Each structure stands twice: as structure tokens, then as C-alpha cells.
Amino acid sequence: MKKNYILAIGALFLTCTAFAQTQTLEGFKSVSKKSITPIINNNEVKGYTLFFEADKADRKNTNYGLAIYDEDLKKVKEINLVKPKDDYMLVNNVYNDAAIAFMFYNFKEKSFEIESYSRELNKLGSKVITDVTTADNRLMKQSLVFDQKGESGFNASINIFAVPQKGFIKNSVNGHSKGWVLEMYDNSLKNLWRLESGDSKEYENIVPVSASEKYVLASLSKRNGLMSTKMESFLVLIDIATGKKIFEISAESDPKEQLSITGMYLDETTNEIITVGDCYNKSDKPGVARSTGFYIKRFSPEGKELSKKSYAWSKDIKLAAGKQIIDNSFINFTHKIAKTADGKTYIITEQYKRNVSAMGVASLALGGGSSVLKGIVGNMLVFVVNPDLTLAEVKQIAKDKSTVALMPGIEMYGPGLTGLMMKMMGDFDYQFLSNSSDRKTFNAVYVNYDKEKQEKTKKVVGNIIRGEDGKLSVDKIDVTGKTTSSFIYPAKPGYIMMVDFLKKEKQLGLKLIKVNG
């Protein structure tokens, strides 16, 4: 079986300037965003890893290249990894401030393989995991299909997660997609602990979200049945040293509450857990019905609710938005929660909703496998919350609406789960958030395909800036070019890094672009 690898190239040639603010790589056949990973230390980008397929080593093996570039895009080092040809896929790779880990899936052997390296590309350890469930194998096959189509192929249920300095956590699905397993390894991939859901009558899914030196914070969802649209949301806090669950608590601490969780954050400065989500009427299903607003809660590491506040669309959010008209027929997907040095909390969200797709209905009538629904991606919204939990500001950043195809069968799930699937498939325009090391400023980056009348569509990079004065502003850069695909990554202070792929020329370009902020 032939696989479409992350960066497939023939001969690799390199041209660059002396200062290396740009790089041009020749001979590429395909590109995926996860082939490049920023190396971030103390909230600042210090370089990048580049993973690619090189020439075949022999009839049975393929050479993979792993290169390190510094923050100015100068190559630091490159090594080769020899793997059996045609049977491997890179699941994901992460950096934890001390080591880099790559997780592969071997389709022939039905096994996961993890390798870890120092920042200097000295090998630290390797691990082969042969105890792979039927559910994991099925999800990997689905990820391969997306990868071959040039889509993200990322599956939140199976990946490795970086724990700062300490190691890595692998999460996976067990049983018949009803439970989960978390396993932690140190930087040399020695097993430290294993935590699993055990036998459950419900369908459970867990995703590690945030980690510190002491804790791992994870989002846990539960459903009564595979086709159930009612999902309950829980916060799970795990002790890094022992792997023991400290608490598992519902977002709903009051019987009158009807809530969902859309984002959570481990605040090391105050030793608190922040969670945000949508509020619903008591008779509605979270993530299915239209929300009445959103909430923010703070918990202690022991699971005690310290404070909470809800904000209604009809009153609080409308007042904070001022003259801005916000369409509350959209749902807000929380991409990032940022806490700044002055104690304010910034919730970076993007609007989306589901509509009936005429093409999907027509396809279904003809026996096709398309969804009868389509996704619509709307504006960016930034909610600014004061330390006392009053809503200080709502800033809306207008974007051109875009339509995305949804997976067949998504009709069986609520809009909340649809948003998670859209995130996994890379359907949103949000790219990343970069904090300054002193936490006084940040840049939240998104893309927009500007569709002006009677003009060609422009690709615009939007930069939401939180300045040292605490004010929010937006800078836009036109990066329109003749590319097959392009990706944007965080970079050293004052820059973003853009990667352009030209399929016909088999060329990959890396460049640093100056931004305001």
C-alpha cells in the first residue's frame, strides 16, 4: 500500500541568503503542515524542525530527513532516519523545551513507534508499541485518508502531548471506542505511568490540553451512546509525578446550570484552572441548542470552584461590544485562552455554524456519501475579562465567510462536536497565538481570503495585537502569491514564518515576514 508522506521529495537542494531570512528547497512532491514544528522556549521561537522523505535507501527501505533550523532559518543540523518503505505515517511531533518527540504509525505491523531527540538532534530514546486496539487502528486509517487528500489528518484522540521538560504523554482509544488510555514517558521514552478509563457504560474521550511542572489538565467528554447528541463535559487534573487522577469534575456545579466546555487553561502564576464555555437554557442540550451566552470559571488544584461569571448575549456581551453588531446565530469555537501580566484573560474565538448544503442533499439523493450539512466559518471574536471577571471588552474582527464540507454522518452530532471535527480537519482560519516572555503582549494570527468584487481573491494574514498599553489592534498583510498551498507558523519576536509550496515546480519556500506588534 502506497502512502502519501509528510514531505515527499526526490533530490533536495538548498539556496539561501547569507543571513538566511529565506530558504528555497527544491524537489518536493507533497507538503503537509505538520512536517514543520516550531521549537519554542519561554514563549519565544528558537527554531524549527523539518521532517521529510528523501531518496529510497534500497528496495525495502526509505530515507527520511530530519533537519533543525534556527530562528533565522539557517540550517543547524540534519540527520537521516531509515524506515521500511510505504508503511509509515507521521502521526504528530512535539517539543517540550528539552526534547523533540516524533510518533509514527506502522500500518504493516499495526504498531506505534516513538523516537525522541535532543534539540541538537542527538537521539535520546525509541519505543515500539504493539498493543494497539482495533479502534486505534481504524482511526489511523481514517487519518491516512485525510493525509492523502492534503488535509490535516490530525486526530485529537491519538497523538503525543508535550509536558514541559518532563516528557511526553500518548493518548489513545481503547475497547470499542468507548474508553481511553493515557501513558507518560520521560525524555528518553521510559514508561513513567499509565492511566485509563476502565470499563464504562458511556462513550468517553479525553484530550490533554495544558501541562505544568506539577499537573496535566485534560478535557473529558462523555456520551450515553455512539449516536447520542447529548455530551457532558468534565475537567480532569492529573498528577505529573504519579499519573493519579486528582479530580474529575463536571463543568456544571449547580443543578440549574446547563453548560459546555469550549476551552480550559492551567494558570501557573495563580495556581488556578480557568475554564470557559457556553451557557444554555435548562431544557436545552449543551452543544446542540443555541447558547444564551458564555461563562468563565476558576478552580483550585483540588477541584474547588473559586469563582464564576456568566455573560448573556442579550445584555452583557451586547453592552461590551458597543456599536459592533455580533451575529449570535453563530457558535464560538475557543481556540486559545491567554492570561496577561496585568491579570486580564483573553479568550480568542472564531465563529462557525451549520447550514443545509444543496450539493450534499443532491449527492445523498444520488446515493453519494456527502453530508447534507455544510460548515460556515465567520468572524474572529476576542473576549477580554478583567481580574474581577467583569467583561471589559468584546472585539470583533471581520473576515470573509468561508464554506467547508463536513464529514458524512455529522448530522447525528450537535454543533459543539461539529466544531471539534472542523478544528481537527483544519477548517478554521485561526493559526496560532504567540505570547511575549513577560506576558505583557501577544499576537494572535489568522488568515482571511479577501473576496473583493471584480478582483482576484487575496490571501491576507491578520495579526491581532495586544500591545504593552493593553489595547487591541489588528494589522493585515497581503501575502497573495502563486502557490499550491501555504502555511503560517510563529517566529521570532516581530515576525511570522510563512511556507509556500509550488507543486508544479516541486519547490518549497520558507521566509520570515515582518509584522507589527
Helices and strands as residue ranges (DSSP letters): E 8-16, E 22-30, G 33-35, E 36-41, E 44-56, E 61-70, E 75-84, E 88-95, E 99-106, E 111-118, E 123-129, H 134-148, E 159-163, E 167-174, E 179-186, E 191-196, E 203-211, E 215-223, E 231-239, E 245-250, E 263-267, E 272-279, E 293-299, E 305-312, I 313-317, H 318-321, E 331-339, E 345-356, H 358-365, E 373-385, E 391-397, E 402-405, G 410-412, H 415-424, E 430-435, E 442-450, E 458-466, E 472-478, E 485-490, E 495-502, E 507-514
